[in-house]
Amino acid sequence: MGLFLIKLGGSSISDKTKPLSYREDWVRGFSRVVLKFLREGHQFIFIHGGGSFAHPLALSYGLSRYVDEQQTVGISLTSAVLFNLSFKLTMTMTKEGLPIYPIRTGSIYAVNNGKPQLLIDTAHLRLIMSRGLIPMLFGDVVPSDEGFSIISGDDIMLDLGMRLRPNTAVFLTDVRGVLDPNGNLIKVVKSLDVTIREMGHIDVTGGLIKKLRVALELSRYARTYLCGIWDLDSIRDVLSGGEPLGCTEFRTE
């Protein structure tokens, strides 16, 4: 059976143009898709972004770069709204039958020299999955050698991908894969030498270019896709090992 590492981008679980919005109906539909594969014996790790919950707050407090102790209230509030979003996701998914095991990222990760540092052994995550549960982490504000730093969901995807070597890694967003300037789907991305349409969301964690860089690096260790949330058929195809029509695949040259 396979291991799937899935990033629920902030734009997949919320409308980034509307503060504190939550796409509950989509989360329910996605959960039902995953449940089928979980019952077949596959394992999953979810990582979610901050969406319209955390990004505006982090931006207002300037948390993309730690300056001094004046930011501590912003750190506390940002971490709290992320935990609240994780709670919402957990409650929605468990109602659909998905046994989510939420993990506060700041309790198991730090940042040193700009890189994520996992503070626990990956055997702990594997143990949770072996019991039939789905560990779920999220982008967070975590302790670092500079005070505090933002660790994005994409950072966690790459770090866990390198450590766990999943069969497949999937990034889910509110756009149907990577698009060219004319809005057409780019089926395969092999390098950063590609002209793309940028997304206009507020994002304090690096945006689309960083996501492409992470996805390309991750493709060294797992089949890697970026899919739109509205195409559940393509998401099913990815989870079943097929070739999705509505996703972008990343391949390292």
Disulfide bonds with the S-S distance in Angstrom:
Cys227-Cys247 2.15
